[in-house]
């Protein structure tokens, strides 16, 4: 029998005191966290109170000024001038007796004097008047006058019964509205700001918190203003505990420390020594012994389910790993911790392939900087060297991978999704990840197969915007000046897009080109016709040759003509193919399943080889590499030029090539584009998928549907081509919707094809809501 010995009393006391010290240190950790979180909670409530008070005061002031504005519009001098049709006199009468108001003006609905006077008349004031006419209600906006001072601009339609006579506008000092924020009681180390779009009109407190203030922003009802607020980031408690649980744990740890320190007294005197044969080894006896190695982790068998990585305690939602990219809602499924794990997963894949350098860029979304920082931290943790190009369109990030000879890149972008979304488009070793490649990134995280380097990789910043502009301008120049309006939808292409088109010789008028991650004017998605209405109006008013629209990250292109026509991307692809085939006879041209049935014939007539393929920018690029195609395009507005370019989708470069083609044509751009083969077609029709599962429904539709006289293709969904048109139903790979499109030679054929699809769809799901 082995001997058991006890520690001598002095040594036992030392161990108890050491335990007490450890418990006190733990108590201090939990106690400090409880205090910080408690103070943070109180500070948050105070800032939210100040924010809400400012919102109410600003709203009250706006309401008061708008009531005064409405009263002045109904005043006798204004109405008398309107009755005689003298709009100039009516505008002057607006400010009579209104001491604080200036620049009273009433214009006819065409707003010609305001457009003719640009930029002196002010873009902001003109935008307010346009908005008032469009929405048929009063509008309040903060604008900058000719002296550079901020003013409150009020605009409202002038009505006589149901008839719109014109639009009225006045300017007011911003002092009272600014004072409502300036006088707010803002706690120390916090931040409060009155904002419109991307501008902070009034700021209070710690301006270093400004970048994260949109998280706590509150809109001022009835206006485009909002009050943003921020407090310093406070780390969560140990084990994710709140302040109250941390306080309870602190108390328990302190009690444990007291018990350990005073144990002999609590137990009733000196502890009883154990019999000699029950004593354990002394510290002196233990000292020479080697510390045992940690037991190896058990190896999971093939049936063990993958669990989220324990690293940093970050939970990963598998649903953000999409078909073409990684995308989620910031603050819900996406945060800097998720970005860091994703970066380390990408770095692990690169390490496996022997790749070292990677380019990282981001679009203009408010969450971009913190997500990019998390991504870079993860890449560096895996030993990868990062070249940070800052805020840049996605195609510029792709360009950087070639220009900087990295071969790999990540664009932090939410593309055309709402402002609260963000995501990552990933290229590793020249291959855009999709499908299984995206899933593999999740599996590496879930199975804790992340590589950690002995030394972190390096990071350096490099601006390549000028290089990108120069690269395109060295290759593309237009033969004659074209007047172009560029609508970037406040997306990240708002800077480089106009610069590139100006560099190749175009006369560019920017519209919504100031980068603002809240997208205050319209959603940055040119594939939705309603998002092009402002661009169409501006092209018409300025008598420009063309209107160019980019999406949120600049990899898609939309085009409108002077006569208000939206030129769908499949028709643009006809023009691009015609041009490329002049220099590359027999070249393959790839298009996705949503493109018009007239496209293949057009390609064949110009000596090319058409190939229909699946929708998705990464899938198209993979097919281009496989086939050696010179050009590809999607109905969504992605265009891929291999001839003279790098083969990735680039809306800015595609716009430059379009202007190059149009500038050498004898006809006007509108006439050239109108001459392309056309028929009758619908835009994309999106229908909520039954049970939120579009893929299952489309598979059932594929096996059940029967179309007489049609040729069915199941490359991507179900497309049925008839002699005079076609219809398509496919599952979206990014949202839980069914995507449909119909195209035909005439309206009668279109209605017949739609009705055939309607009957087959309702036979499968009678309550399916169809808008046709």
C-alpha positions in Angstrom: 0.0 0.0 0.0 1.4 3.5 -1.0 2.0 5.9 1.8 -0.2 9.0 2.1 1.3 12.1 3.8 -0.1 15.5 4.5 1.6 18.9 4.0 3.2 20.5 7.1 1.0 23.2 8.6 3.2 26.0 7.3 3.1 24.8 3.8 -0.6 24.1 3.9 -1.1 27.7 5.1 1.0 29.0 2.2 -1.1 27.1 -0.3 -4.3 28.5 1.2 -2.9 32.0 1.1 -1.9 31.6 -2.6 -5.4 30.3 -3.3 -6.9 33.4 -1.5 -4.7 35.7 -3.6 -5.8 34.1 -6.8 -9.4 34.4 -5.8 -9.0 38.0 -4.9 -7.4 38.7 -8.4 -10.3 36.9 -10.1 -12.7 39.0 -8.0 -11.0 42.2 -9.0 -11.3 41.1 -12.7 -15.0 40.4 -12.4 -15.6 43.4 -10.2 -13.9 45.8 -12.6 -15.9 44.3 -15.5 -19.1 44.8 -13.5 -18.3 48.4 -12.8 -17.3 49.1 -16.4 -20.5 47.5 -17.7 -22.7 49.3 -15.1 -21.1 52.7 -16.0 -21.5 51.8 -19.7 -25.2 51.0 -19.3 -25.8 54.4 -17.5 -23.8 56.2 -20.1 -25.8 54.6 -22.9 -29.1 55.5 -21.3 -27.9 59.1 -20.9 -26.8 59.4 -24.6 -30.0 57.8 -25.9 -31.9 60.3 -23.8 -29.9 63.2 -25.2 -30.3 61.9 -28.7 -34.1 61.4 -28.4 -34.5 64.9 -26.9 -32.5 66.4 -29.8 -34.7 64.5 -32.3 -37.9 65.8 -30.7 -36.6 69.4 -30.6 -35.4 69.3 -34.2 -38.7 67.8 -35.3 -40.6 70.5 -33.4 -38.5 73.3 -35.0 -39.0 71.8 -38.5 -42.7 71.5 -38.0 -42.9 75.1 -36.8 -40.9 76.4 -39.8 -43.0 74.3 -42.2 -46.2 75.7 -40.7 -44.9 79.2 -41.2 -43.9 78.3 -44.8 -47.4 76.9 -45.5 -49.0 80.1 -44.0 -46.8 82.3 -46.2 -47.8 80.3 -49.3 -51.5 81.0 -48.5 -50.9 84.7 -47.8 -52.7 87.3 -49.8 -49.6 88.8 -51.6 -48.4 85.3 -52.7 -51.9 84.2 -53.9 -52.5 87.4 -55.7 -49.2 87.0 -57.6 -50.0 83.4 -58.4 -53.4 84.4 -59.7 -51.7 86.6 -62.3 -49.2 83.9 -63.2 -46.2 86.1 -61.9 -44.1 83.4 -60.2 -41.2 85.8 -59.7 -43.3 88.2 -57.7 -45.0 85.4 -55.8 -41.5 84.1 -54.8 -40.5 87.6 -53.5 -43.7 87.8 -51.5 -43.0 84.6 -49.8 -40.4 86.2 -47.4 -42.3 89.4 -46.8 -42.8 89.7 -43.0 -40.8 86.6 -42.4 -37.6 88.0 -40.9 -35.4 84.9 -40.9 -36.3 83.7 -44.4 -34.3 84.6 -47.5 -34.1 83.6 -51.2 -37.8 83.1 -51.6 -38.5 81.6 -55.0 -41.4 79.9 -56.9 -40.5 78.1 -60.1 -42.5 76.2 -62.7 -42.4 72.4 -62.5 -39.7 72.2 -65.2 -37.3 73.9 -62.8 -35.4 75.3 -65.9 -34.0 78.4 -64.2 -32.6 76.3 -61.4 -30.9 73.9 -63.8 -29.6 76.7 -66.0 -28.1 78.4 -63.0 -26.1 75.4 -61.8 -23.8 75.3 -59.8 -24.6 78.8 -58.5 -28.2 78.0 -57.7 -27.1 75.0 -55.6 -27.5 71.3 -56.1 -28.8 70.8 -52.7 -31.6 73.3 -53.1 -32.5 71.9 -56.5 -32.6 68.4 -55.0 -35.1 69.6 -52.4 -37.3 71.1 -55.0 -37.2 68.0 -57.2 -38.0 65.8 -54.1 -41.0 68.1 -53.2 -42.4 67.7 -56.7 -41.8 64.0 -56.8 -43.3 63.3 -53.4 -46.0 66.0 -53.6 -45.3 67.1 -50.0 -43.1 69.7 -48.2 -39.4 68.8 -47.9 -36.7 70.1 -45.5 -33.0 69.7 -46.3 -29.7 71.2 -45.1 -27.9 72.9 -48.0 -24.8 75.1 -48.6 -25.3 78.6 -50.0 -23.0 80.4 -52.4 -20.9 81.7 -49.5 -20.4 78.2 -48.1 -22.7 78.6 -45.2 -25.1 75.9 -44.1 -28.8 76.8 -44.4 -32.1 75.1 -43.9 -33.9 74.8 -47.3 -37.7 74.3 -47.3 -39.5 73.3 -50.5 -43.1 72.5 -51.2 -45.4 72.0 -54.2 -47.6 75.0 -55.0 -51.1 73.7 -55.6 -54.4 75.0 -56.9 -56.9 72.3 -56.2 -55.4 69.2 -57.8 -53.3 71.3 -60.2 -49.5 71.7 -59.5 -48.6 75.3 -60.4 -44.9 75.0 -59.4 -42.6 74.5 -56.4 -41.7 77.0 -53.8 -38.5 77.3 -51.8 -37.0 79.5 -49.1 -33.8 79.4 -47.0 -33.6 79.8 -43.3 -30.7 80.0 -40.8 -29.6 76.7 -39.2 -28.9 78.3 -35.9 -32.0 77.1 -34.0 -31.7 73.6 -35.2 -28.0 73.5 -34.6 -28.6 74.8 -31.0 -30.9 71.9 -30.3 -27.9 69.6 -30.6 -25.3 72.0 -29.3 -27.3 72.5 -26.1 -27.9 68.8 -25.5 -26.4 67.4 -22.2 -23.9 64.9 -23.6 -22.0 62.7 -21.0 -18.2 62.8 -21.0 -16.4 60.5 -23.5 -19.5 60.2 -25.7 -20.6 61.6 -29.1 -23.7 63.2 -30.6 -24.1 64.6 -34.1 -26.8 66.0 -36.4 -26.3 64.4 -39.8 -27.7 64.4 -43.3 -26.4 61.9 -45.7 -22.7 61.5 -45.1 -22.3 65.0 -43.6 -22.1 65.8 -39.9 -23.7 69.2 -39.5 -23.2 69.6 -35.8 -21.0 67.5 -33.6 -20.6 67.2 -29.8 -18.2 65.2 -27.7 -15.5 62.8 -28.7 -15.2 62.9 -32.5 -13.0 59.8 -32.5 -16.3 57.9 -32.0 -17.9 59.4 -35.1 -17.3 56.4 -37.4 -19.4 54.1 -35.2 -22.2 56.6 -34.5 -24.7 55.2 -37.1 -25.4 52.2 -34.9 -27.3 54.4 -32.4 -28.6 56.9 -35.0 -32.3 58.0 -34.8 -34.1 59.6 -37.8 -35.9 62.9 -37.4 -39.4 62.2 -38.6 -40.5 64.0 -41.8 -37.0 64.8 -42.9 -33.7 63.4 -44.2 -32.0 64.4 -41.0 -30.9 62.0 -38.2 -29.2 62.4 -34.8 -26.3 59.9 -34.5 -24.8 58.9 -31.2 -21.9 56.8 -29.9 -20.3 55.6 -26.7 -16.9 54.0 -26.2 -16.8 50.3 -26.8 -16.7 48.3 -23.6 -15.7 44.7 -23.7 -18.3 42.2 -22.5 -17.8 40.6 -19.1 -15.8 37.4 -18.5 -17.7 34.4 -19.9 -20.1 36.8 -21.6 -21.7 37.8 -18.2 -23.5 41.1 -17.7 -22.8 43.6 -15.0 -25.1 42.0 -12.4 -23.9 38.4 -12.8 -20.3 39.8 -12.7 -21.1 41.5 -9.4 -22.6 38.3 -7.9 -19.5 36.3 -9.0 -17.3 39.0 -7.5 -19.0 38.6 -4.1 -18.7 34.8 -4.2 -15.0 35.0 -5.1 -14.3 37.3 -2.2 -16.1 35.0 0.2 -14.0 32.1 -1.1 -10.9 34.2 -0.6 -11.8 34.9 3.0 -12.7 31.3 3.6 -9.3 30.2 2.2 -7.3 32.8 4.2 -9.0 32.2 7.5 -9.8 28.5 7.1 -8.2 27.3 10.4 -10.3 29.7 12.4 -13.5 28.8 10.5 -12.8 25.1 11.1 -12.4 25.7 14.8 -8.6 26.0 15.3 -5.6 24.5 13.7 -6.4 22.0 11.0 -6.0 18.4 12.2 -2.9 16.8 10.8 -3.5 13.7 8.8 -1.9 10.4 9.9 1.6 10.0 8.5 0.6 7.3 6.2 -2.0 9.6 4.6 0.3 12.6 4.0 0.9 13.9 0.5 4.3 14.9 -1.0 5.8 18.2 0.2 6.7 21.1 -2.2 10.3 20.2 -1.8 9.6 16.6 -2.8 7.5 17.8 -5.8 10.0 20.3 -7.1 12.3 18.0 -9.0 9.4 16.3 -10.8 8.8 17.3 -14.4 5.5 18.9 -15.2 3.4 16.3 -17.0 2.6 17.1 -20.6 -1.0 18.0 -21.5 -3.0 15.1 -22.6 -3.5 15.0 -26.3 -6.9 16.1 -27.6 -9.2 13.3 -28.5 -9.5 12.7 -32.3 -13.1 13.0 -33.5 -14.3 10.2 -35.6 -16.0 10.7 -39.0 -19.4 10.8 -37.4 -18.6 13.7 -35.0 -20.7 16.8 -36.0 -18.7 19.9 -36.7 -19.0 22.5 -34.0 -18.4 26.3 -34.1 -14.8 27.2 -33.5 -14.0 28.1 -29.9 -11.6 30.8 -31.0 -12.6 34.1 -29.4 -16.0 32.7 -28.5 -17.4 33.8 -31.8 -20.4 32.0 -33.2 -20.6 31.6 -37.0 -23.9 31.5 -38.9 -23.5 29.0 -41.7 -26.2 30.9 -43.6 -23.8 33.8 -44.4 -21.7 31.6 -46.6 -23.6 32.1 -49.9 -23.1 30.7 -53.4 -20.9 33.5 -54.7 -19.6 35.2 -51.6 -20.0 35.6 -47.8 -22.7 38.1 -46.8 -24.7 38.9 -43.7 -26.4 41.6 -41.6 -24.0 43.7 -39.6 -24.6 43.3 -35.8 -26.6 40.1 -36.3 -24.7 37.6 -38.4 -21.6 39.7 -39.2 -19.2 41.5 -36.9 -15.4 42.1 -36.7 -15.0 38.8 -34.8 -16.6 36.9 -37.6 -14.5 38.8 -40.1 -11.3 37.9 -38.2 -12.2 34.2 -38.3 -13.0 34.4 -42.0 -9.7 36.1 -42.6 -7.8 33.4 -40.8 -9.7 30.8 -42.8 -8.8 32.5 -46.1 -5.2 32.7 -44.9 -5.3 29.0 -44.0 -6.4 28.2 -47.5 -3.6 30.4 -48.9 -1.0 28.8 -46.7 -2.1 25.4 -48.0 -1.6 26.6 -51.6 1.7 28.3 -50.8 0.3 31.9 -51.4 1.6 34.7 -49.3 0.3 38.1 -50.4 -3.3 39.4 -50.6 -5.0 42.7 -51.4 -7.9 44.0 -49.3 -10.2 46.8 -50.1 -13.7 47.9 -48.9 -16.7 49.8 -50.3 -18.3 52.9 -48.7 -20.5 51.2 -46.1 -20.3 52.5 -42.6 -19.4 49.0 -41.2 -16.5 48.6 -43.8 -13.6 49.9 -41.7 -14.2 47.6 -38.7 -14.9 44.6 -40.8 -11.8 45.2 -43.0 -9.7 45.5 -39.8 -11.1 42.2 -38.5 -10.4 40.5 -41.8 -6.9 41.9 -42.0 -6.2 40.7 -38.4 -7.3 37.2 -39.3 -5.2 37.1 -42.5 -2.1 38.3 -40.6 -2.7 35.7 -37.9 -2.4 33.1 -40.6 0.9 34.7 -41.6 -0.3 36.3 -44.8 1.1 39.7 -46.0 -1.8 42.2 -46.5 -1.8 45.1 -48.9 -4.6 47.4 -47.8 -5.9 49.7 -50.6 -8.5 51.3 -48.4 -11.9 52.3 -49.8 -12.2 51.2 -53.4 -14.7 49.6 -55.8 -14.7 45.9 -56.0 -13.2 45.8 -59.6 -10.3 48.0 -58.3 -9.6 45.4 -55.6 -9.6 42.7 -58.4 -7.3 45.0 -60.4 -5.0 45.3 -57.4 -4.5 41.5 -57.3 -3.1 41.7 -60.8 -1.3 45.1 -60.6 0.4 44.4 -57.3 1.1 40.7 -58.3 -0.6 39.3 -55.3 -3.0 36.9 -57.1 -5.4 37.0 -54.2 -7.8 39.6 -52.9 -10.9 40.2 -50.8 -13.4 43.0 -51.3 -15.3 43.9 -48.2 -18.6 44.9 -49.8 -22.4 44.5 -49.5 -22.7 45.1 -53.2 -26.2 46.4 -54.0 -27.8 45.2 -50.7 -29.3 47.5 -48.1 -27.0 49.6 -45.8 -27.1 47.2 -42.9 -25.6 44.4 -45.0 -22.0 43.8 -45.7 -19.9 40.9 -47.0 -16.8 39.6 -48.7 -16.0 38.7 -52.3 -12.9 36.5 -52.3 -10.3 35.6 -54.9 -7.5 33.1 -53.9 -4.8 32.3 -56.4 -6.7 33.9 -59.3 -9.8 31.9 -58.6 -13.0 33.6 -57.4 -14.4 31.4 -54.6 -17.9 30.0 -55.0 -20.0 27.0 -54.0 -17.8 24.4 -52.4 -14.9 26.9 -52.1 -17.1 29.2 -49.9 -18.4 26.2 -47.9 -14.8 25.1 -47.3 -14.1 28.4 -45.5 -16.9 27.7 -43.1 -15.8 24.1 -42.6 -12.3 25.3 -41.6 -13.7 27.5 -39.0 -16.3 25.0 -37.7 -13.8 22.2 -37.5 -11.1 24.4 -36.0 -8.7 23.8 -38.9 -7.3 27.3 -38.8 -3.6 27.9 -39.4 -1.8 30.2 -37.0 1.6 31.4 -38.0 4.6 31.7 -35.7 4.9 35.3 -36.7 2.0 37.5 -37.9 2.1 38.6 -41.5 2.8 42.2 -42.5 0.3 44.9 -43.5 0.9 48.0 -45.6 -1.4 50.6 -47.2 -1.2 51.5 -50.9 -3.5 53.7 -52.9 -3.9 52.4 -56.4 -6.7 54.6 -57.6 -4.5 56.7 -59.9 -2.9 53.5 -61.3 -6.3 52.1 -62.2 -7.4 55.3 -63.9 -4.2 55.5 -65.8 -4.3 51.9 -66.9 -7.7 52.4 -68.5 -7.0 55.8 -70.0 -3.8 54.4 -71.6 -5.9 51.8 -73.5 -9.3 53.5 -74.0 -9.8 57.0 -75.5 -13.0 58.2 -77.2 -13.0 59.7 -80.7 -15.4 62.5 -79.9 -16.6 64.1 -76.7 -19.7 62.6 -75.2 -21.7 64.3 -72.5 -22.5 61.7 -69.8 -24.3 61.8 -66.5 -22.9 59.3 -63.9 -25.2 58.1 -61.1 -23.2 56.1 -58.5 -26.1 55.9 -56.1 -23.8 57.2 -53.3 -21.8 54.0 -53.8 -18.0 53.6 -53.7 -17.7 54.0 -57.5 -18.7 57.7 -57.1 -15.1 58.8 -57.0 -13.2 56.7 -59.6 -16.2 56.2 -62.0 -16.3 59.9 -63.1 -12.5 60.1 -63.0 -12.1 57.3 -65.4 -14.7 58.5 -67.8 -13.3 62.0 -67.7 -9.8 60.6 -68.3 -10.9 58.9 -71.5 -12.3 62.2 -72.9 -16.0 62.3 -71.8 -17.7 65.4 -70.3 -19.0 64.0 -67.0 -21.8 65.4 -64.8 -21.8 63.5 -61.4 -25.1 62.6 -59.8 -25.2 61.1 -56.3 -21.4 60.5 -56.5 -20.6 61.5 -52.9 -19.9 58.3 -51.1 -22.4 57.7 -48.4 -22.9 54.2 -46.8 -26.6 55.1 -45.9 -27.5 55.5 -49.6 -29.8 58.5 -48.9 -31.0 59.1 -52.4 -31.9 55.7 -53.9 -30.9 52.0 -53.6 -27.6 51.5 -55.5 -29.0 48.7 -57.8 -29.2 49.7 -61.5 -31.0 46.4 -62.4 -34.2 47.9 -60.7 -35.7 50.4 -63.1 -37.1 52.6 -60.4 -33.5 53.4 -59.3 -32.8 55.0 -62.6 -35.6 57.6 -62.6 -33.4 60.5 -61.3 -30.7 59.6 -63.8 -33.2 59.7 -66.6 -34.5 63.1 -65.6 -31.0 64.6 -65.3 -30.0 63.2 -68.7 -33.1 64.7 -70.3 -32.7 68.1 -68.5 -29.0 68.4 -69.4 -29.6 67.0 -72.9 -26.7 64.6 -72.3 -25.7 61.9 -74.6 -26.0 59.1 -72.1 -26.7 58.2 -68.5 -24.4 55.7 -66.7 -25.3 54.0 -63.4 -23.1 51.9 -61.1 -24.2 49.6 -58.3 -22.9 49.9 -54.7 -19.5 48.4 -55.3 -19.0 49.4 -58.9 -18.9 46.0 -60.6 -22.2 46.4 -62.4 -23.4 48.8 -65.1 -26.7 50.4 -66.0 -27.3 52.6 -69.0 -30.1 55.0 -70.0 -30.5 57.1 -73.2 -31.4 60.7 -73.8 -35.0 59.6 -74.8 -35.5 57.8 -71.5 -34.8 54.2 -72.6 -33.3 51.8 -70.1 -30.9 49.7 -72.2 -31.0 46.3 -70.6 -27.6 44.6 -70.1 -28.3 41.7 -72.5 -28.6 44.3 -75.3 -25.4 46.0 -74.2 -23.7 42.6 -74.4 -24.8 42.5 -78.1 -22.9 45.7 -78.8 -19.9 44.6 -76.8 -19.8 41.2 -78.6 -20.1 42.9 -82.0 -17.0 45.1 -81.2 -14.9 42.3 -79.7 -15.7 39.9 -82.6 -14.3 42.4 -85.1 -10.9 41.8 -83.7 -11.4 38.2 -82.5 -13.3 36.3 -85.1 -14.8 33.0 -83.8 -14.4 34.1 -80.1 -16.7 32.6 -77.5 -19.2 34.9 -75.9 -20.8 33.7 -72.7 -24.1 34.9 -71.4 -26.3 33.8 -68.5 -29.7 32.2 -68.6 -31.6 35.5 -68.0 -30.4 37.1 -71.2 -32.6 37.6 -74.3 -33.0 34.8 -76.9 -32.0 37.3 -79.6 -28.4 37.5 -78.2 -27.2 34.1 -79.6 -28.3 34.9 -83.1 -26.6 38.3 -82.9 -23.4 36.7 -81.8 -23.6 34.1 -84.6 -24.2 36.7 -87.2 -21.1 38.5 -86.2 -18.9 35.4 -86.4 -18.9 34.4 -82.7 -19.7 31.3 -80.6 -22.5 32.0 -78.1 -22.6 29.9 -74.9 -25.4 30.2 -72.3 -24.3 29.5 -68.7 -25.4 29.7 -65.1 -26.0 33.1 -63.4 -23.4 34.2 -60.9 -20.2 36.3 -61.3 -17.9 33.6 -59.9 -19.5 30.9 -62.0 -19.2 33.0 -65.2 -15.5 33.8 -64.5 -14.8 30.1 -63.9 -16.5 29.2 -67.2 -14.4 31.9 -69.0 -11.2 30.3 -67.7 -12.4 26.9 -68.8 -13.4 27.9 -72.3 -11.0 30.8 -73.0 -13.9 33.2 -73.8 -13.1 36.7 -74.7 -16.2 38.3 -73.3 -19.1 37.5 -71.0 -22.1 39.2 -69.5 -25.0 38.8 -67.2 -28.5 40.3 -67.2 -27.7 41.8 -63.7 -25.2 44.2 -65.4 -21.9 42.3 -64.8 -19.6 42.5 -67.8 -16.4 40.5 -68.1 -13.8 41.6 -70.7 -10.8 39.3 -71.3 -9.8 41.1 -74.4 -7.6 44.1 -73.4 -8.6 43.6 -69.7 -8.3 40.9 -67.0 -11.5 38.9 -67.3 -13.2 40.1 -64.1 -16.5 42.0 -63.8 -15.9 45.7 -63.9 -18.8 48.2 -64.3 -16.4 51.2 -64.6 -14.3 49.6 -67.3 -17.4 48.4 -69.2 -18.7 52.0 -69.2 -15.4 53.1 -70.7 -15.6 50.5 -73.4 -19.2 51.5 -74.1 -18.3 55.1 -74.7 -15.4 54.0 -76.9 -17.8 52.1 -79.1 -20.4 54.8 -79.2 -17.9 57.6 -80.0 -17.0 56.0 -83.3 -20.5 55.5 -84.5 -22.0 58.0 -87.0 -25.3 58.1 -85.2 -26.1 59.4 -81.8 -25.7 57.0 -78.8 -29.5 56.8 -78.5 -29.9 55.8 -82.2 -27.0 53.3 -82.0 -28.4 51.6 -79.0 -32.0 51.7 -80.3 -30.8 49.9 -83.4 -29.8 46.8 -81.4 -32.3 43.8 -81.8 -35.1 44.2 -79.4 -38.5 42.8 -78.5 -40.7 42.9 -75.5 -39.4 41.8 -72.2 -39.9 42.0 -68.4 -37.3 43.0 -65.8 -36.5 40.4 -63.2 -39.6 39.4 -61.4 -38.9 38.3 -57.8 -41.4 36.1 -56.0 -41.1 34.9 -52.4 -40.3 31.2 -52.5 -42.7 28.7 -50.8 -41.3 27.8 -47.3 -38.4 30.1 -48.0 -36.6 27.4 -50.1 -36.4 28.4 -53.8 -34.1 25.5 -54.8 -36.5 22.8 -53.6 -39.4 24.5 -55.4 -37.5 24.9 -58.7 -36.5 21.2 -58.6 -40.1 20.2 -58.1 -41.1 22.6 -61.0 -38.4 21.0 -63.2 -39.8 17.5 -62.8 -43.5 18.5 -62.9 -43.8 21.2 -65.6 -44.6 20.4 -69.2 -44.4 22.9 -72.0 -45.6 22.0 -75.5 -43.6 23.4 -78.4 -40.8 24.6 -76.2 -37.1 23.6 -75.7 -36.3 23.3 -72.0 -32.9 24.0 -70.5 -32.1 23.2 -66.9 -28.6 24.7 -66.7 -29.8 27.0 -64.0 -33.4 26.7 -63.1 -35.9 26.0 -65.8 -35.7 28.1 -69.0 -38.1 27.2 -71.9 -37.4 28.7 -75.4 -40.1 28.9 -77.9 -39.9 30.1 -81.5 -41.1 33.6 -80.6 -39.8 34.0 -77.0 -38.8 32.3 -73.7 -39.6 32.2 -70.0 -37.4 31.4 -67.0 -37.9 30.4 -63.4 -34.7 30.0 -61.3 -33.8 30.0 -57.6 -31.9 33.0 -56.3 -28.6 32.0 -54.8 -28.5 35.1 -52.5 -32.1 35.6 -51.2 -35.0 33.2 -50.6 -36.9 34.2 -53.8 -37.8 32.8 -57.2 -36.4 34.8 -60.0 -38.4 35.0 -63.2 -38.0 36.7 -66.6 -39.9 36.6 -69.8 -38.9 37.8 -73.3 -40.7 37.6 -76.6 -40.9 39.1 -80.1 -44.2 40.9 -79.4 -46.7 41.6 -76.6 -49.0 38.8 -77.6 -46.3 36.2 -77.5 -45.1 37.5 -74.1 -48.6 37.2 -72.6 -48.9 33.7 -74.0 -45.6 32.5 -72.5 -46.4 34.1 -69.2 -49.8 32.4 -69.1 -48.2 29.0 -69.8 -45.7 29.5 -66.9 -48.5 30.8 -64.7 -50.6 27.7 -65.2 -47.7 25.3 -64.5 -46.6 27.3 -61.4 -50.1 27.4 -59.9 -50.6 23.7 -60.6 -47.7 23.1 -58.3 -48.5 25.8 -55.8 -52.1 27.2 -56.1 -51.6 30.0 -53.6 -48.3 31.3 -55.1 -48.5 35.1 -55.5 -47.6 35.9 -59.1 -47.5 39.5 -60.4 -48.3 38.5 -64.0 
